[in-house]
Amino acid sequence: MVNLWWIKAILWRKKMATLPSPLDTYLDAIIPALTQPFLDAPLMAIDLEMTGLNPIGDQVISIGMVPIINGGIPLEKAQHMMIAISGSVGHSATVHGIVDNQLHMALSIQDAMEWFLTQTKGHILVAHHAPLDIEFIQQQLIRCFGQSIPMVFIDTLAIEKKRCLMQHSVLKEGSLRLGASRERYRLPVYSAHNALIDALSCAELLLAQVAAIGDVKKLSVKDLINVLR
């Protein structure tokens, strides 16, 4: 379990610095969500497609997001945004299928980060292998605003790892991947490496995990969250 006071302390300490308005507003909005029951907390499942796996050297080319509201997934509120990059997508196109000419009319990274902060403001983020996605977002914030902020998130991979280790002392390679994790809950098979589809996949996985934990009405969001400095 994550100590709520520790999360608030990190957020408070970061607030002592002078922050650009979008970052300051984002931090203000997240505090109320930290004390809510899971079913009441505003959640936003996200997924990124990138040119590589290095948050400092590689670039984000698309973001998908799907809200989770009162234990449901309103698909009409799902969003997907393409982001213009410097240079070419290179060999990463073989993974995500996005090619250079699809990004010609995409948002600039500055506009994309402002959009991201606006859409996720007041929401706890949800992602599979969340630290990687969050680190990419934070690096883009540094690029756009000169600094980053701590972000509160739920990592479905971390939840699944904990649940699996309660049943098995050794985990098979690949057993914690998004598709493999979904299979254990008999969730449908979706195409991978599309930011919107993977965000939806992650949202469904979290709801399945929470249902398996049991007594969801007593589950608080602080039981599941983590924070990256």
C-alpha positions in Angstrom: 0.0 0.0 0.0 1.2 3.5 -0.9 1.3 6.0 2.0 -0.9 8.9 1.0 1.0 11.4 3.1 4.1 10.7 1.1 2.4 11.4 -2.2 1.0 14.6 -0.8 4.4 15.6 0.5 6.0 15.1 -2.9 3.2 17.1 -4.6 3.4 19.9 -2.0 7.2 20.1 -2.2 7.0 20.4 -6.0 4.4 23.2 -5.6 7.0 25.2 -3.7 8.7 25.9 -7.0 7.4 28.4 -9.5 5.6 26.3 -12.1 4.2 27.3 -15.5 0.4 27.7 -15.3 -0.5 24.3 -17.0 1.7 22.4 -14.6 0.5 24.3 -11.5 -3.2 23.8 -12.4 -2.6 20.1 -13.0 -1.0 19.6 -9.6 -3.9 21.4 -7.9 -6.5 19.3 -9.5 -5.0 15.9 -8.6 -5.2 16.3 -4.8 -8.9 15.6 -4.4 -8.7 12.3 -6.3 -6.2 10.8 -3.9 -8.7 10.3 -1.1 -11.6 8.8 -3.1 -12.9 5.3 -3.2 -11.8 3.5 -6.3 -15.3 3.5 -7.9 -15.6 7.3 -7.4 -12.1 8.3 -8.4 -11.6 9.9 -11.9 -9.2 7.6 -13.8 -7.7 7.9 -17.2 -6.1 4.9 -19.0 -3.3 6.0 -21.3 -0.9 4.5 -23.8 1.9 6.0 -25.9 3.5 4.9 -29.1 7.1 6.1 -29.4 10.1 6.0 -31.8 12.0 3.9 -29.2 12.2 3.0 -25.5 14.6 5.8 -24.4 12.6 8.6 -22.7 15.4 11.1 -23.2 16.4 10.4 -26.8 13.2 9.0 -28.4 10.0 10.8 -29.2 6.3 10.2 -28.6 4.3 9.9 -31.8 0.8 9.1 -30.5 -1.2 9.1 -27.3 -4.4 7.2 -26.6 -6.6 7.8 -23.6 -9.8 6.2 -22.3 -11.6 7.4 -19.1 -12.8 5.0 -16.4 -15.9 6.5 -14.7 -17.7 4.8 -11.8 -16.4 1.4 -12.8 -17.3 1.8 -16.5 -15.6 2.7 -19.7 -17.5 5.4 -21.8 -16.1 4.7 -25.2 -17.5 7.9 -26.6 -15.0 9.8 -24.5 -12.0 7.9 -25.8 -9.4 10.0 -27.6 -6.4 9.4 -29.8 -3.9 12.1 -30.9 -1.0 11.9 -33.3 2.1 14.1 -32.6 4.6 15.6 -35.0 8.2 14.6 -34.5 11.6 15.8 -35.5 13.0 13.5 -38.2 11.6 10.1 -39.1 9.8 7.4 -37.2 12.5 5.0 -38.6 12.3 1.3 -37.8 9.7 1.9 -35.0 7.1 1.9 -37.8 7.3 -1.9 -37.9 6.0 -2.0 -34.3 3.2 0.7 -34.3 2.5 0.9 -38.0 2.6 4.7 -38.0 4.6 6.1 -41.0 6.1 9.6 -41.5 3.4 10.9 -43.8 0.7 10.3 -41.2 2.4 12.8 -38.9 2.5 15.8 -41.3 -0.7 17.3 -40.0 -0.2 16.1 -36.4 -0.1 18.3 -33.3 3.1 19.9 -32.3 4.6 18.5 -29.1 3.8 21.7 -27.3 0.1 21.5 -28.3 0.0 17.8 -27.5 1.3 18.3 -24.0 -1.1 21.1 -23.3 -3.9 18.8 -24.6 -2.7 16.0 -22.5 -2.6 18.1 -19.3 -6.1 19.5 -20.0 -7.7 16.1 -20.7 -6.1 14.3 -17.8 -6.3 17.1 -15.2 -7.8 15.8 -12.0 -7.5 12.2 -13.1 -5.3 9.4 -11.8 -3.4 7.9 -14.7 -3.6 4.2 -15.5 -1.1 2.4 -17.8 0.5 -1.0 -18.3 4.2 -0.7 -17.4 3.3 2.8 -16.4 6.7 4.1 -15.3 7.9 4.0 -18.9 4.9 6.0 -20.2 5.1 8.4 -17.4 8.8 9.0 -17.8 8.2 9.8 -21.5 5.4 12.3 -20.6 7.7 13.9 -18.0 10.5 14.3 -20.5 8.1 16.0 -22.9 7.0 18.3 -20.2 10.6 19.3 -19.6 11.0 19.9 -23.3 7.9 22.1 -23.4 7.8 23.8 -20.0 11.4 23.5 -18.8 10.5 21.2 -15.9 8.3 18.2 -15.0 5.9 17.4 -12.2 5.3 14.2 -10.1 2.4 12.2 -11.7 0.1 9.9 -9.8 -0.6 6.6 -11.5 -1.9 3.0 -11.3 0.3 0.4 -13.0 -1.7 -2.6 -14.1 1.6 -4.5 -14.7 2.6 -4.0 -11.1 -0.8 -5.2 -9.9 -0.6 -8.3 -12.1 3.0 -9.1 -11.0 1.9 -8.9 -7.3 -1.1 -11.1 -8.0 0.9 -13.7 -10.0 3.6 -13.9 -7.4 1.0 -14.8 -4.8 0.4 -18.0 -6.9 3.8 -18.7 -8.5 7.3 -18.2 -7.1 8.7 -17.8 -10.7 7.1 -15.9 -13.5 7.4 -17.0 -17.1 9.0 -14.6 -19.5 6.4 -12.5 -21.2 3.7 -13.5 -18.7 3.1 -9.9 -17.6 2.7 -8.4 -21.0 -0.6 -6.7 -21.6 -2.0 -9.4 -23.9 -0.9 -12.3 -21.6 -2.3 -10.5 -18.5 -5.7 -10.0 -20.3 -5.8 -13.6 -21.2 -5.8 -14.7 -17.6 -9.0 -12.8 -17.1 -10.5 -14.1 -20.4 -10.7 -10.7 -21.9 -11.0 -10.4 -25.7 -7.9 -10.4 -27.9 -7.2 -7.0 -29.5 -4.5 -5.9 -32.0 -1.5 -4.5 -30.1 0.6 -1.4 -30.5 -2.1 1.1 -31.3 -2.2 3.7 -28.5 -6.0 3.9 -28.4 -6.6 0.2 -28.5 -3.9 -0.4 -25.8 -5.4 2.3 -23.6 -8.7 0.5 -23.8 -7.0 -2.8 -23.2 -5.4 -1.4 -20.1 -8.7 0.1 -18.8 -10.5 -3.3 -19.2 -7.6 -5.1 -17.5 -7.7 -2.8 -14.5 -11.4 -3.4 -14.0 -10.9 -7.1 -14.3 -8.1 -7.0 -11.8 -10.2 -5.0 -9.3 -13.1 -7.4 -9.7 -10.8 -10.3 -9.0 -9.5 -8.5 -5.8 -13.0 -8.5 -4.6 -15.2 -6.2 -2.5 -14.6 -3.3 -4.9 -16.9 -1.0 -2.9 -14.3 -1.0 0.0 -11.3 -0.6 -2.3 -9.7 2.9 -2.1 -7.7 4.4 -4.9 -4.7 4.9 -2.6 -4.5 1.1 -2.4 -3.5 1.0 -6.1 -1.6 4.2 -6.9 2.0 5.0 -7.2 3.9 8.2 -7.9 7.0 9.0 -10.0 9.1 11.8 -8.9 
